[in-house]
Amino acid sequence: MEKVTVRVPATTANLGVGFDTLGCALGLYNTLSFSPAPELGFSGCDTEYQTPDNLAYLGFKAVYEHLGQEIPGVHIDISANIPVCRGLGSSAAMIAAGALGANALGGFALSSARLLSIVTPIEGHPDNLAPAFFGGLTASAGKAGRVYTVSYPIHPELRFVLMSPDFPLSTHAARSVLPQSLPFKTAVGQLSRLALLPKAMELGDEELIALCLEDAFHQPYRFPLINESDKLRQMAHELGCDAFCISGAGPTLLCLTRDGSLAGKLRASAGSLEHRWHIQELAVDHLGAQYIQ
């Protein structure tokens, strides 16, 4: 095969209570092409990413290493529309693309489920990777090197409104503030809301979704890292949306709503804030990563 091109969606993970477990694919994409080459090479990305530590190459290499195959030279062309360090699964999109590129160029015919298990150790958790591969809303768990994933339906009127600031937040920084333990009662409350959330999203029940997004595991520690998140939460509340959470590790924030005008209203309100917030409604991607050439 001379070249393979892969398109991978952005993802929003955690969804409040689903820390390192839940994720949903969204209609924003990275497109990567993989071509055989004498050695590793890149185009379409900044020089700082043109190294063997490039996440797409790590995903590519992981497949060959898992199968005990010699890693061939490859040229990777990257067209990235998913912003980096914004809580929209840019790392997962790159890793998934690399795995799919290797699968096609190597003629391995591995399933997406197998590829997910192979590359999850690169990220450490599958909450972004699973929806990147499969699309839609997913929940995942791992055991003995295998990742198990299930998909849930989402109400067709449920809208994902993303608020991305003009500053990044690294996953490392966002994880550094998390507690090492939580009270038993807190964990039970978290599990009860996690059990309800997928059904609430299927029903499009905004009140129940808002309840389920009341997370205690990570958001109380991460919201203070996201300047003006409290102001945006208040704006959303005043506009009738209380289903508000951090997308992934942040700093992007997320509203779940059935109000098709919410993104425009928030855009108008956020104009008074100190930081520039890019506010957009993204459709759910139900297909996941796709070969397009």
C-alpha positions, 0 to 999 in steps of 0.5 A: 500500500502506497499511502493510507489516510485516517480521519479521527474525531475529537473527544470529550472525556470524563463528562463530570462523574466518569473520570477516566471512564466515559468519553464521547466523540465530537465532530472536529477532526485530525486527518493523518496520512501514512506513506512508506519511506526510507526513514521516519519523516513528518510534514504538516506539523511544527518542527517540535513535533517532528520527532520519534516522540510524536504521538502518532508515531508512538501509536504506529510503532506500538502496533508493530512492537506488539506483533513483534514486527520490524518497524518500517520507515514511514512519512506522516503528514498531519492536518490537525484541527483539534487544539492541543492541551485543551481537553478535546482528546488531541493526544488520543486522536494522534495515537489512534491515527497512528495505530490505524495507519500501522494496521493498514500499511502492515496489512495486519487487519486487527480490529479496532478493539484490539488496537485500542488495547494495544495503544491504551498504555501510551495514554494510561486510560481509554476514556478518550481513545475508545470514542476516538476509535468507535465514535459516540458515547463510550464507557471503558474498563481494562483488565490484564492488558485488555480494554473492554468498551461499551457504547450508549445511545445519545438523545438526538436533540442533546447538544454539546457546547464547548468553551475553549479559552486562549490558554492551555492546561497540560494534563500533567498539571491537571493531574498533579492537583488530584487527591490521593484518596477520597472518603467512602461516602463521596465515592458512593455518591459518585458511583450513583451519579455515574450509573445514572448519567448514560441513561440521562443522556439517552433521555436528553433529561437536562435536569438529571444530566446536571445532577450527574455532572456534580463530580467530586473526583476531579472537578473541584480540584481542576476548576480553580486552574481554569481562569473564569470558569466560575463566570462561565458557569454562572452565565450558563446558569443564567441562560438556563443550562446547569449541565456544565462540566470540564471537558477532559482535563480542561481547560475547555468547558462543556455544556450539555443542552437541548437549547440550540441557541445556547452557543450564540447566547454564551458567545455574546455573554463571554465577550465581556470576559478577560480571556478570549473564549472560542465557543462552538456547538459540536455534533456527536460523531457516531462513526469514530476513526475512519480510513478515508483513502 
